[in-house]
Amino acid sequence: MDVLYFAWVRERIGIPREKVETQAATVADLVEELRAREPRYAAAFADLSALRVALDQELTEFDAPLAGVREVAFFPPMTGG
């Protein structure tokens, strides 16, 4: 699946997107796999309360299932103005 990173998440990880092969059942499981990769991922996903996630461009929660998902996007909460 494609994993996209936006704003400071992208800055911490150092790339805007990547293809990921995963056995993760949920977004939270995927986050754990990514955290275990290397320190830059651990830093980016250190505080999930500071992140939002979208599956196939639909905002969702970290306990959402990944079955059939083609794209996961991580980004900080948006603020209006």
C-alpha positions in Angstrom: 0.0 0.0 0.0 1.0 3.6 -0.4 1.8 5.5 2.8 1.9 9.3 2.6 3.3 11.7 5.2 2.4 15.4 5.4 3.8 18.5 7.2 6.1 17.8 10.2 5.5 14.0 9.8 7.1 14.2 6.4 9.9 16.3 7.8 10.7 13.9 10.6 10.7 10.8 8.4 12.4 12.5 5.5 10.2 11.3 2.6 6.7 12.3 1.4 5.5 8.8 0.5 6.6 5.1 0.2 5.2 1.7 -0.7 4.9 -0.5 2.3 4.3 -4.3 2.5 2.6 -5.0 5.7 0.8 -7.8 7.6 -0.8 -5.1 9.9 -4.5 -5.6 10.6 -5.2 -2.0 11.8 -3.7 1.4 11.4 -2.3 1.1 14.9 -0.5 -2.1 14.0 1.0 -0.4 10.9 2.2 2.4 13.1 3.9 -0.1 15.4 5.7 -1.7 12.4 6.8 1.7 11.2 8.0 2.8 14.7 10.2 -0.3 14.9 12.0 0.5 11.6 14.3 3.2 12.8 14.5 6.3 15.1 13.1 8.8 12.6 9.8 6.8 12.4 9.7 6.4 16.2 10.1 10.1 16.5 7.3 10.8 14.0 4.9 8.4 15.6 5.8 9.1 19.3 2.5 10.9 20.1 -0.5 9.6 18.2 -2.7 12.2 19.8 -0.8 14.7 17.7 -1.7 12.9 14.4 -4.6 12.2 12.2 -5.0 9.4 9.7 -6.9 8.9 6.5 -7.5 5.6 4.6 -8.1 6.0 0.9 -8.7 9.8 1.6 -11.3 9.2 4.3 -10.5 10.5 7.8 -10.6 7.6 10.3 -9.3 6.3 13.6 -6.1 4.4 14.5 -8.1 1.2 15.3 -9.5 1.1 11.7 -8.9 -2.1 9.7 -6.5 -2.0 6.8 -8.1 -4.8 4.7 -8.5 -3.6 1.1 -6.9 -0.2 1.8 -4.6 1.2 -1.0 -3.5 4.5 0.7 -2.8 5.5 4.2 -2.0 9.2 5.0 -0.6 10.6 8.2 -0.8 14.3 9.0 -1.1 16.7 12.0 -4.6 18.1 12.9 -5.7 20.9 10.6 -6.6 24.3 12.1 -9.0 26.6 10.4 -8.6 30.3 9.9 
